[in-house]
Amino acid sequence: MSTIIYPSPIFGPVKSRRLGISLGINLLPGDGKVCTFDCIYCECGFNADHRPKASMPTRHEVAAALERRLQDMKQNGPHPDVLTFAGNGEPTANPEFPSIIDDTLRLRDKYFPEAKVSVLSNATMITRPEVHEALMRVDNNIQKLDTVSEEYISRTDRPTGHYNLRKTIEALKAFNGHVIIQTMFMKGGEADNTSDSYVEPWLKVVAEIRPQKVMIYTIDRETPDRSLQKATHEELDAIRDRVTAEGIPCQASY
């Protein structure tokens, strides 16, 4: 099975379907995966198959590596559209996440003030005040909400610790609109959240959260569960139209 384990702490830039030219910031070890979910569709594979031996990068290591890369890009290109916290698991799991956000914003302003700072998160840490406050400072606070079915989350996103859906939804509301909801729609095996029985309650909660934007997408790379299939263009377009009908901008990535 082909999986992607990203270098740490800096990788790319890569061309993102949703964000443009993206310089990646990986706050997890470069030799494995650390995540509070164990999603059956994760491009990094299952957690158990990629246990790291290295430590998470420190605040100093991230800042030094990021500044070196930004200096090089300033001189040689390309200019990034976005600096994106992503990589081998959940970025907010790094205990120095809030201070790393501060460093990143400072370096962004110094080298590429027009670039956005984005965080791709599974929303498992957003009930922590220090994480919430840090995410309020970034341009694109992108949080996962694949469904509002606890059974589906347990079977598909597979939280590795205690996960409280109700508290997560309340924490998403607490951003007061400074949040982008990202949702993976897919089919195959025991996974299918494209039907109305899943979309309707999800849409109701999204309308309550009132995010600045919703990003819906489907599988783009090989997944550890080989039975999974992409949602169709027609299915994604129909869901997108239902979101925009609520007055919320929605981007569909195929």
ZAPA-400662 format. One line per field, with one value per residue: residue in one letter; x negated, y negated, z negated of N, C-alpha, C in turn. Coordinates in nm, 3 decimals. Atoms other than C-alpha are relative to their C-alpha. Layout:
BEGIN
residuo: (A ...)
n.x: (X ...)
n.y: (Y ...)
n.z: (Z ...)
ca.x: (X ...)
ca.y: (Y ...)
ca.z: (Z ...)
c.x: (X ...)
c.y: (Y ...)
c.z: (Z ...)
***
This chain:
BEGIN
residuo: (M S T I I Y P S P I F G P V K S R R L G I S L G I N L L P G D G K V C T F D C I Y C E C G F N A D H R P K A S M P T R H E V A A A L E R R L Q D M K Q N G P H P D V L T F A G N G E P T A N P E F P S I I D D T L R L R D K Y F P E A K V S V L S N A T M I T R P E V H E A L M R V D N N I Q K L D T V S E E Y I S R T D R P T G H Y N L R K T I E A L K A F N G H V I I Q T M F M K G G E A D N T S D S Y V E P W L K V V A E I R P Q K V M I Y T I D R E T P D R S L Q K A T H E E L D A I R D R V T A E G I P C Q A S Y)
n.x: (-0.084 0.074 -0.041 0.085 0.051 0.060 0.115 -0.033 -0.127 -0.046 -0.001 -0.059 -0.144 -0.081 -0.119 -0.117 -0.128 -0.087 0.066 0.098 0.138 -0.003 0.119 -0.048 0.065 -0.036 0.039 0.014 0.127 0.016 0.018 -0.121 -0.127 -0.056 -0.130 -0.109 -0.090 0.066 -0.098 0.018 0.034 0.118 0.109 0.119 -0.016 -0.049 0.096 0.080 0.098 0.103 0.035 0.128 0.104 0.049 -0.084 -0.060 0.091 -0.021 -0.028 0.122 0.030 -0.098 0.025 0.127 -0.018 -0.094 0.064 0.092 -0.075 -0.061 0.108 0.029 -0.112 0.002 0.106 -0.005 -0.135 -0.118 -0.062 -0.112 -0.132 -0.042 0.083 -0.104 0.030 -0.056 0.108 -0.018 -0.091 -0.070 0.100 -0.023 0.049 0.131 -0.025 0.044 -0.078 -0.033 0.117 0.044 -0.087 0.052 0.123 -0.035 -0.061 0.108 0.082 -0.084 -0.006 0.133 0.043 -0.110 -0.118 -0.125 -0.035 -0.089 0.040 -0.112 0.016 -0.090 -0.013 -0.116 -0.088 -0.002 0.066 -0.047 -0.059 0.106 0.002 0.120 -0.011 -0.104 0.055 0.097 -0.072 -0.066 0.099 0.040 -0.092 -0.090 -0.016 -0.074 -0.031 -0.071 -0.128 -0.040 -0.138 -0.043 -0.035 0.107 0.028 0.082 0.131 0.067 0.033 0.073 0.108 0.062 0.077 0.090 -0.029 -0.139 -0.047 -0.135 -0.048 -0.075 0.094 0.073 -0.088 -0.007 0.129 -0.001 -0.085 0.068 0.087 -0.082 0.014 0.140 0.030 -0.039 -0.031 0.040 -0.071 0.032 -0.111 0.051 -0.087 0.072 0.010 -0.098 0.004 -0.075 -0.068 -0.055 -0.146 -0.072 -0.009 0.119 0.019 -0.100 0.039 0.128 -0.029 -0.065 0.104 0.084 -0.074 0.009 0.139 0.016 0.140 0.022 0.005 0.003 0.075 -0.033 0.097 -0.007 0.130 0.086 0.118 -0.025 -0.044 0.033 -0.114 -0.007 -0.138 -0.060 -0.020 -0.024 -0.133 -0.004 -0.014 -0.141 -0.032 0.063 -0.066 -0.131 0.024 0.046 -0.113 -0.082 0.070 -0.010 -0.138 -0.007 0.071 0.139 0.084 0.043 0.092 0.004 0.125 -0.024)
n.y: (0.119 0.123 0.104 0.118 0.051 0.127 0.049 0.089 0.067 0.073 -0.076 0.071 0.017 -0.089 0.064 -0.049 0.014 0.098 0.118 0.058 -0.038 -0.014 -0.047 -0.080 0.001 -0.126 0.007 -0.137 -0.060 -0.025 -0.143 -0.075 0.071 0.022 0.062 -0.029 -0.082 -0.105 -0.005 -0.108 0.057 0.087 -0.025 -0.040 -0.137 -0.022 0.037 -0.114 -0.039 0.104 0.054 0.072 -0.012 0.136 0.089 0.113 0.114 0.105 0.134 0.056 -0.073 0.040 0.138 0.008 -0.064 0.079 0.122 -0.037 -0.030 0.124 0.078 -0.061 0.027 0.143 0.022 -0.089 -0.041 0.081 0.070 -0.081 0.057 -0.038 -0.083 -0.092 -0.100 -0.129 -0.098 -0.138 -0.008 0.118 0.100 0.059 -0.093 0.045 0.083 0.138 0.053 0.143 0.084 -0.020 0.088 0.136 0.010 -0.010 0.127 0.099 -0.026 0.029 0.145 0.047 -0.045 -0.006 0.047 -0.026 -0.142 -0.037 -0.110 -0.093 -0.119 -0.111 -0.066 -0.089 0.062 -0.073 0.077 0.139 0.036 0.055 0.146 0.048 -0.037 0.089 0.135 -0.002 -0.014 0.128 0.092 -0.038 0.045 -0.109 -0.098 -0.102 -0.104 -0.114 -0.052 -0.089 -0.040 0.022 -0.133 -0.055 -0.136 0.011 0.048 -0.111 -0.104 0.053 0.087 -0.084 0.074 -0.085 0.026 0.041 0.101 0.043 0.072 0.118 0.103 0.045 0.091 0.124 0.068 0.058 0.119 0.102 0.081 0.113 0.019 -0.003 -0.141 -0.064 -0.141 -0.090 -0.127 -0.103 -0.085 -0.119 -0.117 -0.127 -0.074 0.044 0.146 0.076 0.114 0.084 -0.010 0.107 -0.029 0.059 0.139 0.090 0.045 0.071 0.133 0.074 0.041 0.098 0.126 0.053 0.046 0.119 0.022 0.094 -0.077 -0.145 -0.071 -0.141 -0.064 -0.145 -0.068 0.042 -0.087 -0.135 -0.006 -0.128 -0.089 -0.008 -0.009 0.133 0.055 0.143 0.055 0.048 0.144 0.036 -0.002 0.115 0.122 0.009 0.040 0.139 0.088 0.007 0.088 0.138 0.042 0.049 0.127 -0.026 -0.038 -0.140 -0.041 -0.144 -0.046 -0.134)
n.z: (0.000 -0.008 0.092 -0.003 0.126 -0.039 0.077 0.110 0.019 -0.117 -0.124 -0.112 -0.014 -0.083 -0.059 0.072 -0.068 0.063 0.055 -0.090 0.028 0.144 0.070 0.111 0.130 0.063 0.141 0.049 -0.042 -0.143 -0.029 0.032 0.010 0.132 -0.025 0.092 -0.080 -0.079 -0.108 -0.095 -0.130 0.014 -0.096 0.076 0.045 0.136 0.104 0.047 -0.102 -0.016 0.131 -0.011 0.102 0.022 0.081 -0.070 -0.009 0.100 -0.050 -0.059 -0.124 -0.103 -0.041 -0.074 -0.131 -0.078 -0.047 -0.108 -0.122 -0.048 -0.060 -0.130 -0.091 -0.031 -0.099 -0.117 -0.032 -0.030 0.112 0.047 0.027 0.134 0.086 0.047 0.102 -0.042 0.010 0.046 0.112 0.050 0.037 0.131 0.102 0.044 0.118 -0.022 -0.112 0.006 -0.020 -0.139 -0.080 0.014 -0.080 -0.142 -0.041 -0.006 -0.118 -0.118 -0.018 -0.040 -0.133 -0.096 0.075 -0.072 0.013 0.110 0.087 0.012 0.084 -0.030 0.128 0.013 0.100 0.126 0.105 0.000 0.128 0.083 -0.020 -0.067 -0.142 -0.054 -0.017 -0.109 -0.126 -0.029 -0.055 -0.136 -0.104 -0.037 0.107 -0.074 0.096 -0.056 0.049 -0.109 0.020 0.138 0.050 0.083 -0.047 -0.120 0.043 0.066 -0.097 -0.115 0.048 0.102 0.102 0.079 0.141 0.022 -0.095 0.032 -0.117 0.041 0.043 -0.119 -0.074 0.077 -0.017 -0.135 0.008 0.081 -0.085 -0.044 -0.144 -0.045 -0.019 -0.126 0.022 -0.108 0.011 -0.098 -0.042 -0.070 -0.002 -0.006 0.125 0.098 0.004 -0.100 0.063 -0.107 -0.006 0.068 0.143 0.060 -0.044 0.060 0.134 -0.011 -0.051 0.108 0.094 -0.069 0.002 0.137 0.021 -0.084 -0.035 -0.109 -0.124 0.012 -0.103 -0.011 -0.089 0.000 -0.003 -0.110 -0.003 0.048 0.140 0.064 -0.024 -0.146 -0.048 -0.009 -0.134 -0.006 -0.028 -0.138 -0.021 0.016 0.143 0.064 -0.046 0.065 0.139 -0.007 -0.026 0.122 0.094 -0.046 0.021 0.138 0.005 0.040 -0.114 0.003 -0.106 -0.021 -0.065 -0.050)
ca.x: (0.000 -0.132 -0.122 -0.269 -0.488 -0.593 -0.929 -0.936 -0.916 -0.892 -0.788 -0.692 -0.572 -0.295 -0.002 0.307 0.650 0.805 0.537 0.300 -0.081 -0.119 -0.433 -0.373 -0.454 -0.456 -0.458 -0.476 -0.778 -0.915 -0.942 -0.584 -0.232 -0.086 0.287 0.591 0.793 0.710 0.918 0.973 0.911 0.590 0.319 0.060 0.198 0.314 0.151 0.031 -0.161 -0.370 -0.472 -0.743 -1.069 -1.165 -1.031 -0.802 -0.993 -1.040 -0.933 -1.293 -1.342 -1.023 -1.102 -1.460 -1.363 -1.072 -1.282 -1.548 -1.286 -1.111 -1.443 -1.511 -1.163 -1.197 -1.515 -1.439 -1.062 -0.797 -0.603 -0.358 0.013 0.038 -0.166 0.023 0.002 0.057 -0.152 -0.173 0.127 0.291 0.085 0.253 0.124 -0.218 -0.237 -0.410 -0.142 -0.028 -0.380 -0.465 -0.164 -0.304 -0.644 -0.483 -0.273 -0.582 -0.786 -0.497 -0.468 -0.843 -0.882 -0.542 -0.282 -0.028 -0.036 0.229 0.161 0.383 0.431 0.580 0.717 0.951 1.104 1.015 0.815 1.028 1.189 0.851 0.845 0.485 0.555 0.876 0.694 0.412 0.657 0.836 0.512 0.465 0.623 0.774 0.888 0.993 1.166 1.297 1.659 1.720 2.063 2.275 2.325 2.120 2.150 2.005 1.722 1.639 1.631 1.465 1.264 1.187 1.086 0.792 0.910 1.229 1.425 1.736 1.924 2.155 1.864 1.680 1.979 2.011 1.639 1.684 1.966 1.740 1.518 1.807 1.766 1.386 1.375 1.386 1.554 1.394 1.584 1.471 1.751 1.691 1.849 1.756 1.740 1.914 1.851 2.107 2.198 2.336 2.697 2.961 2.976 2.622 2.622 2.943 2.835 2.481 2.618 2.834 2.531 2.320 2.593 2.578 2.198 2.220 1.864 1.708 1.682 1.730 1.486 1.621 1.395 1.345 1.065 0.769 0.495 0.464 0.634 0.545 0.897 0.900 1.280 1.335 1.460 1.479 1.802 1.915 1.903 2.282 2.304 2.056 2.223 2.563 2.423 2.242 2.564 2.746 2.476 2.481 2.860 2.801 2.604 2.265 1.992 1.893 1.602 1.619 1.291 1.307)
ca.y: (0.000 -0.344 -0.602 -0.948 -1.035 -1.399 -1.549 -1.755 -2.037 -2.193 -2.032 -2.148 -2.373 -2.165 -2.258 -2.221 -2.155 -2.395 -2.646 -2.706 -2.702 -2.575 -2.552 -2.275 -2.295 -1.953 -1.968 -1.589 -1.358 -1.308 -0.930 -0.838 -0.945 -1.097 -1.162 -1.178 -1.020 -0.703 -0.771 -0.486 -0.726 -0.893 -0.927 -0.873 -0.527 -0.373 -0.493 -0.145 -0.103 -0.418 -0.455 -0.724 -0.696 -1.062 -1.341 -1.623 -1.927 -2.203 -2.563 -2.666 -2.396 -2.493 -2.865 -2.816 -2.577 -2.793 -3.107 -2.932 -2.810 -3.146 -3.319 -3.075 -3.122 -3.499 -3.478 -3.189 -3.141 -3.031 -3.275 -3.085 -3.152 -2.990 -2.848 -2.535 -2.339 -1.980 -1.665 -1.341 -1.377 -1.642 -1.966 -2.096 -1.787 -1.952 -2.105 -2.418 -2.479 -2.822 -2.967 -2.816 -2.999 -3.325 -3.260 -3.167 -3.482 -3.691 -3.523 -3.538 -3.913 -3.953 -3.759 -3.712 -3.934 -3.858 -3.484 -3.324 -3.100 -2.792 -2.509 -2.177 -2.019 -1.737 -1.956 -1.718 -1.981 -2.291 -2.272 -2.368 -2.747 -2.791 -2.607 -2.804 -3.133 -3.036 -2.933 -3.265 -3.431 -3.241 -3.335 -2.996 -2.794 -2.476 -2.222 -1.876 -1.773 -1.469 -1.399 -1.453 -1.080 -0.952 -0.599 -0.704 -0.896 -0.595 -0.367 -0.596 -0.871 -0.635 -0.869 -0.734 -0.883 -1.020 -1.217 -1.417 -1.524 -1.763 -1.947 -1.959 -2.120 -2.375 -2.453 -2.507 -2.751 -2.932 -3.052 -3.289 -3.240 -3.244 -2.885 -2.688 -2.349 -2.071 -1.751 -1.435 -1.268 -0.915 -0.578 -0.211 0.063 -0.053 -0.422 -0.639 -0.983 -1.110 -1.007 -1.247 -1.069 -1.196 -1.520 -1.666 -1.661 -1.765 -2.061 -2.163 -2.174 -2.357 -2.622 -2.658 -2.693 -2.962 -2.916 -3.164 -2.884 -2.510 -2.291 -1.958 -1.709 -1.344 -1.090 -1.207 -0.957 -0.592 -0.505 -0.239 -0.095 0.026 0.055 -0.322 -0.508 -0.871 -1.064 -1.165 -1.517 -1.516 -1.420 -1.686 -1.950 -1.869 -1.899 -2.221 -2.371 -2.285 -2.460 -2.773 -2.780 -2.838 -3.150 -2.989 -2.984 -2.630 -2.495 -2.145 -1.968 -1.656)
ca.z: (0.000 0.095 -0.182 -0.226 -0.523 -0.506 -0.603 -0.921 -1.002 -0.653 -0.326 0.021 0.156 0.309 0.533 0.318 0.468 0.223 0.123 0.416 0.377 0.023 -0.191 -0.442 -0.812 -0.978 -1.359 -1.391 -1.359 -1.008 -1.042 -1.128 -1.213 -1.530 -1.517 -1.743 -1.461 -1.269 -0.958 -0.718 -0.429 -0.555 -0.290 -0.566 -0.639 -0.966 -1.287 -1.387 -1.062 -1.105 -1.469 -1.487 -1.674 -1.637 -1.856 -1.754 -1.628 -1.883 -1.847 -1.781 -1.517 -1.334 -1.334 -1.215 -0.934 -0.827 -0.809 -0.600 -0.354 -0.332 -0.266 0.017 0.165 0.143 0.350 0.583 0.578 0.592 0.379 0.158 0.152 -0.189 -0.476 -0.580 -0.903 -0.792 -0.756 -0.951 -1.179 -1.395 -1.413 -1.728 -1.912 -1.927 -2.278 -2.143 -1.879 -2.010 -2.024 -1.685 -1.541 -1.681 -1.518 -1.186 -1.172 -1.245 -0.971 -0.724 -0.782 -0.732 -0.407 -0.238 -0.407 -0.135 -0.207 -0.428 -0.726 -0.730 -0.978 -0.869 -1.186 -1.286 -1.561 -1.845 -2.037 -1.986 -2.329 -2.476 -2.534 -2.419 -2.092 -2.034 -2.087 -1.851 -1.580 -1.611 -1.499 -1.171 -0.839 -0.755 -1.055 -0.874 -1.096 -1.013 -1.053 -0.833 -0.978 -1.288 -1.338 -1.632 -1.495 -1.159 -1.327 -1.542 -1.240 -0.986 -1.161 -1.450 -1.737 -1.934 -2.264 -2.414 -2.154 -2.238 -1.927 -2.111 -2.274 -1.942 -1.771 -2.053 -2.020 -1.646 -1.719 -1.967 -1.681 -1.597 -1.224 -1.217 -1.097 -0.773 -0.788 -0.583 -0.511 -0.334 -0.138 -0.014 0.047 0.040 -0.219 -0.535 -0.458 -0.279 -0.409 -0.078 -0.140 -0.264 -0.600 -0.665 -0.466 -0.615 -0.984 -0.890 -0.697 -0.992 -1.223 -0.964 -0.944 -1.324 -1.321 -1.050 -0.921 -0.683 -0.428 -0.379 -0.187 -0.068 0.102 0.177 0.197 0.407 0.318 0.225 -0.104 -0.364 -0.329 0.031 0.046 0.045 0.351 0.453 0.422 0.770 0.912 0.916 0.548 0.441 0.656 0.504 0.150 0.241 0.372 0.050 -0.154 0.061 0.034 -0.339 -0.250 -0.324 -0.056 0.037 0.242 0.389 0.476 0.689)
c.x: (-0.088 0.056 -0.101 -0.039 -0.084 -0.126 0.046 -0.124 0.056 -0.001 0.068 -0.088 0.065 0.116 0.123 0.126 0.080 -0.067 -0.101 -0.141 -0.020 -0.133 0.047 -0.084 0.051 -0.053 -0.013 -0.133 -0.003 -0.012 0.125 0.118 0.045 0.134 0.103 0.118 -0.084 0.090 -0.031 -0.038 -0.130 -0.112 -0.129 0.009 0.056 -0.109 -0.094 -0.110 -0.117 -0.032 -0.136 -0.095 -0.057 0.098 0.069 -0.101 0.035 0.034 -0.122 -0.032 0.094 -0.031 -0.126 0.015 0.093 -0.066 -0.099 0.075 0.064 -0.105 -0.032 0.112 0.007 -0.100 0.023 0.141 0.024 0.052 0.122 0.130 0.038 -0.110 0.096 -0.054 0.076 -0.110 0.044 0.089 0.057 -0.097 0.020 -0.040 -0.140 0.019 -0.042 0.078 0.029 -0.120 -0.056 0.086 -0.051 -0.124 0.032 0.062 -0.106 -0.085 0.078 0.002 -0.133 -0.032 0.111 0.130 0.132 0.044 0.092 -0.065 0.123 -0.036 0.105 0.008 0.122 0.093 0.001 -0.059 0.061 0.073 -0.105 -0.013 -0.121 0.000 0.104 -0.057 -0.102 0.070 0.075 -0.095 -0.040 0.105 0.105 -0.001 0.091 0.018 0.090 0.132 0.058 0.147 0.041 0.057 -0.117 -0.039 -0.091 -0.141 -0.080 -0.051 -0.098 -0.117 -0.079 -0.086 -0.084 0.018 0.145 0.037 0.146 0.051 0.073 -0.094 -0.081 0.083 0.011 -0.130 -0.013 0.085 -0.072 -0.101 0.075 -0.022 -0.141 -0.046 0.046 0.023 -0.046 0.064 -0.039 0.125 -0.056 0.100 -0.087 -0.012 0.112 0.010 0.083 0.077 0.059 0.152 0.065 0.008 -0.123 -0.011 0.095 -0.039 -0.134 0.023 0.065 -0.102 -0.092 0.069 -0.003 -0.139 -0.025 -0.147 -0.013 0.003 0.008 -0.080 0.043 -0.091 0.019 -0.140 -0.081 -0.120 0.038 0.031 -0.037 0.114 0.027 0.143 0.063 0.004 0.027 0.150 -0.003 0.007 0.144 0.039 -0.060 0.067 0.136 -0.015 -0.046 0.117 0.091 -0.066 0.015 0.142 0.023 -0.073 -0.145 -0.081 -0.051 -0.085 -0.003 -0.128 0.017 -0.129)
c.y: (-0.125 -0.101 -0.113 -0.037 -0.123 -0.031 -0.096 -0.085 -0.072 0.092 -0.082 -0.116 0.103 -0.081 0.064 -0.022 -0.118 -0.133 -0.066 0.049 -0.004 0.052 0.070 -0.014 0.122 0.000 0.137 0.057 0.029 0.146 0.082 -0.091 -0.010 -0.072 0.046 0.066 0.109 0.030 0.110 -0.051 -0.081 0.039 0.041 0.142 0.010 -0.034 0.114 0.040 -0.097 -0.064 -0.070 0.033 -0.138 -0.079 -0.104 -0.114 -0.105 -0.133 -0.059 0.067 -0.041 -0.140 -0.012 0.059 -0.081 -0.126 0.031 0.022 -0.126 -0.091 0.051 -0.030 -0.147 -0.029 0.077 0.041 0.147 -0.072 0.080 -0.078 0.019 0.078 0.090 0.098 0.128 0.103 0.131 0.010 -0.135 -0.108 -0.059 0.093 -0.036 -0.095 -0.145 -0.067 -0.149 -0.091 0.015 -0.083 -0.144 -0.020 -0.001 -0.129 -0.109 0.019 -0.022 -0.150 -0.057 0.031 -0.003 -0.045 0.024 0.145 0.022 0.110 0.087 0.114 0.101 0.089 0.091 -0.042 0.072 -0.080 -0.138 -0.040 -0.055 -0.150 -0.050 0.033 -0.089 -0.139 -0.007 0.007 -0.127 -0.099 0.034 -0.045 0.106 0.108 0.110 0.122 0.108 0.026 0.087 0.038 -0.043 0.130 0.055 0.140 -0.004 -0.046 0.112 0.102 -0.048 -0.091 0.066 -0.079 0.095 -0.021 -0.036 -0.111 -0.030 -0.088 -0.128 -0.114 -0.053 -0.099 -0.134 -0.079 -0.061 -0.126 -0.114 -0.081 -0.120 -0.035 0.002 0.145 0.042 0.147 0.080 0.136 0.091 0.083 0.115 0.112 0.125 0.068 -0.040 -0.153 -0.059 -0.110 -0.095 0.001 -0.110 0.024 -0.051 -0.149 -0.095 -0.042 -0.072 -0.144 -0.087 -0.053 -0.104 -0.137 -0.065 -0.054 -0.131 -0.027 -0.102 0.071 0.148 0.055 0.146 0.062 0.151 0.058 -0.045 0.091 0.139 -0.001 0.134 0.102 0.001 0.003 -0.136 -0.050 -0.150 -0.029 -0.058 -0.153 -0.043 -0.002 -0.119 -0.130 -0.019 -0.044 -0.146 -0.096 -0.013 -0.089 -0.147 -0.054 -0.050 -0.133 0.013 0.036 0.142 0.031 0.152 0.035 0.146 0.081)
c.z: (0.000 -0.100 0.008 -0.141 0.034 -0.081 -0.110 -0.031 0.123 0.121 0.110 0.047 0.091 0.057 -0.063 0.083 -0.052 -0.030 0.092 -0.032 -0.151 -0.053 -0.127 -0.126 -0.076 -0.144 -0.064 0.046 0.150 0.036 -0.032 -0.020 -0.146 0.018 -0.103 0.070 0.067 0.120 0.100 0.138 -0.001 0.097 -0.070 -0.053 -0.141 -0.102 -0.036 0.098 0.009 -0.134 0.009 -0.113 -0.034 -0.086 0.089 0.009 -0.104 0.067 0.069 0.133 0.113 0.050 0.085 0.140 0.088 0.054 0.113 0.131 0.058 0.063 0.139 0.101 0.038 0.110 0.129 0.042 -0.034 -0.124 -0.045 -0.009 -0.146 -0.070 -0.076 -0.103 0.035 -0.023 -0.059 -0.124 -0.040 -0.049 -0.139 -0.114 -0.048 -0.118 0.016 0.114 -0.012 0.025 0.141 0.095 -0.007 0.087 0.149 0.051 0.012 0.126 0.129 0.028 0.049 0.145 0.106 -0.067 0.069 -0.012 -0.121 -0.085 -0.025 -0.094 0.041 -0.124 -0.001 -0.114 -0.135 -0.116 -0.021 -0.126 -0.096 0.024 0.077 0.149 0.068 0.028 0.113 0.135 0.037 0.066 0.144 0.101 0.030 -0.107 0.053 -0.088 0.061 -0.071 0.111 -0.007 -0.140 -0.057 -0.081 0.045 0.123 -0.035 -0.064 0.099 0.108 -0.039 -0.113 -0.099 -0.085 -0.150 -0.016 0.098 -0.030 0.113 -0.040 -0.041 0.118 0.079 -0.073 0.013 0.139 0.004 -0.070 0.080 0.057 0.147 0.052 0.012 0.138 -0.030 0.121 -0.024 0.115 0.029 0.085 -0.011 -0.002 -0.134 -0.095 -0.007 0.113 -0.073 0.103 0.005 -0.082 -0.151 -0.076 0.033 -0.073 -0.142 -0.003 0.043 -0.107 -0.100 0.064 -0.001 -0.138 -0.029 0.072 0.032 0.112 0.135 -0.035 0.117 -0.001 0.105 -0.008 0.014 0.122 0.016 -0.052 -0.149 -0.062 0.010 0.150 0.054 0.026 0.143 -0.011 0.005 0.141 0.005 -0.027 -0.147 -0.073 0.042 -0.068 -0.145 -0.005 0.017 -0.122 -0.104 0.042 -0.013 -0.142 -0.017 -0.044 0.124 -0.014 0.122 0.007 0.075 0.037 0.010)
***
